[in-house]
């Protein structure tokens, strides 16, 4: 790809090394890249993958079939580094880093880009300086060391290499209050820029096409997201025990509580749809009256900033969640915090009985709009400008 093919000047470009693929489920990386592209051209870098990756993640096969450097959207280029098998294993992370740095140098050269900043969310791969950037930012999105078991990573290696990446960066940006506090305790001065939401994407939820695979009476409590070790099944079971309609939308990790989950989804008042494309989610949100954030108590969850919380509010839905520092930071009576299964189910019952009023719907959407990805991108860009000043 040439600079011309990439759509004009790539001066003051931003390189974003993401933890999720550009064509995967839209997560924080994807949203930030699109919002930043309104302010500067963005090179979105997929996490390094090998040709064996599709064996565990079949949806990744498409990324191997296309050119390594593409232009999926105006002012956004995409780079997919393909490296040796088992890229994150101890002994291989160094090789992965070296190969990925080569990819970065070649992509920047092909784009004829002048890079103002490299933002990396990779705790394992130190790529600072590979793009000739004027400033480097480590985006600490989660308590990675605390969640190493869930990510399938070596906790000791991950913790050691993450500290190395963070110490080398010009700035650490934390995505949640607890992660910011953790890095402050480690002697750094992190900036807190939490995750946001694309509020405009949920304005038409109530007119979205209704999905054909859900037949539940209202009111409906619903969870949209991955079902795995982060999920507290006892909270969902408590809701179902009361006869409440329960909708679950998202993929489930096969090894996670197979028998218990099967028993839950076999109930007549529970519907599990499995994974759904992002474009179909508004239809499922239309069905939901109360959005759920049923997180188990773990170090990884305590350090997270659940995107779905703001997305439920942007859709005008009520929210019940377990107690998380990020939820406390949001500081709003529009989110109900519950302690334990009985309280969780009771909070759902109260909100379901209250119904959706135009006033509450408007308040929820207005609040979500104050936490937009556009605002988060402007905060990142302001930090980059400050770092690049002489």
Beta strands, then each sheet from edge to edge (+ up, - down):
strand 1: 11-17
strand 2: 42-45
strand 3: 69-73
strand 4: 76-79
strand 5: 114-120
strand 6: 135-140
strand 7: 171-174
strand 8: 191-192
strand 9: 220-224
strand 10: 245-249
strand 11: 270-272
strand 12: 290-293
strand 13: 318-322
strand 14: 335-338
sheet 1: 3+ 4- 2- 1- 5- 6- 7- 8-
sheet 2: 11+ 10+ 9+ 12+ 13+ 14+
end
